Amino acid sequence: MKRYGGPLEDTRWRKRGLVIYETELTESASTAFPITIPHGRASIPKLRTVAIRCLVAEEGFAVGDEQTWSTEDGNGARAKAVTWNDTDVVISASASFATIGTSRKDTGAVVGLTPANWEFVVRMFLD
């Protein structure tokens, strides 16, 4: 797991007198579920996101591309969830989760991404 953090450089926030600290945690998407990632906060962060980041180009995605990790999955055949508590974020998926179901960014066709080619990215912001 990698950790990143620092003030955001977006000048729009400075104009409002706000400094937001971002924490970014990453974990391989090929890890067996559930994935528990300690977030290091004393409470549940109010502003937070979970995405997946491409590590190996496939299905029209380039290295570094990100997409939001959605708990929606078409017909519900592969249930997914993200749960937050005071110490951890837990990413869950059903046992049938052999691929990451999504659509190609270039054609919109439904595809199954290879989990080993992606990593989860958890971001939290000061609230």
Number of C-alpha atoms within 10 A of each C-alpha: 12 8 13 10 13 11 11 14 11 10 11 9 12 12 9 8 9 11 16 17 15 17 18 20 20 19 18 18 22 16 12 11 14 15 19 16 17 15 22 11 13 10 12 16 19 10 11 16 15 20 16 24 23 22 18 14 13 15 17 12 18 14 13 12 15 17 15 12 20 14 15 13 13 11 7 9 10 18 16 17 14 17 10 17 14 13 16 18 19 16 20 18 18 13 11 9 17 14 15 18 18 19 15 16 14 9 9 10 10 13 13 15 19 17 20 14 17 25 21 25 23 20 20 21 17 13 9
